[in-house]
Amino acid sequence: MFKKISRASALGLLALITMGSSAFAQTILVVDTQKVISDSKVGKYVASQIKSIESTASTEVKSKQTSLQNKAKSLGTQYDGKSQADLVNDQAFKTQYTQLQKDQQAFQAEYQKINQEMQITRQKAIIPVMKKFSEIVKSVGAERNADAVVDVSSALYTSPTADITQTVLTKLDQQMTTTPVVRERLPNK
C-alpha cells in the first residue's frame, strides 16, 4: 500500500519543510522603554523640570498647611481651659471653629487639585517624548527587518542581539534633548 520513498523524494520533502518553516520565522526585537525614557537626555530634562515644578507646588501646599495649623493652635490656645459646655455656648468660638473647618476643607480640595495638576503636567510633558520614542522604535525595527518590537518586560527570553534599547536610546539622545514642560493649572471650582 505504501510505496518506498526514493532518496530524491525525501530530499525534496525535506527542502519543502525547511522552506516552509523559514517562511514562518519571525524577527522579534525588544526595547526597555523605561530605561530609554529615564536614561535619555530628554527624560532627565523632563524629570528635572517636573521636580522643580513639584517643589514649587509643595512649597505652596506647606505654606497653606502651616497657616491652617497655626490657626488651629491659636484657636486651641485662645479657648484652652474652657469646658465643652462653655465652648458650645460661645458664639465666637463656634464661628472661628466653623471657619477653621471650612478652611481645612478648602485646603483638602486645593491639595487634591494640585495633585491632579501634577499628574496632568507629567502626562503632557512625556507625550512628545513617547511620540519620538515610538518613531525611533519603528525606524530601528524597519532597519533590522523586525516583524515586531516588544517591551522587554513582556519578554520571557531575549538574546542580546534582539535588544535594541541602547540603539533607541542613542538615537533619542541625538534627536531630542528637551521638550516643553509647563505646569498645568486646573480651574477653580
Secondary structure, 3 states (H helix, E strand, C coil): CCCCCCHHHHHHHHHHHHHHHHHCCCCEEEECHHHHHHHCHHHHHHHHHHHHHHHHHHHHHHHHHHHHHHHHHHHHHHCCCCCHHHHHHCHHHHHHHHHHHHHHHHHHHHHHHHHHHHHHHHHHHHHHHHHHHHHHHHHHHHHCCCCEEEEHHHCCCCCHHHECHHHHHHHHHHHCCCCCCCCCCCCCC
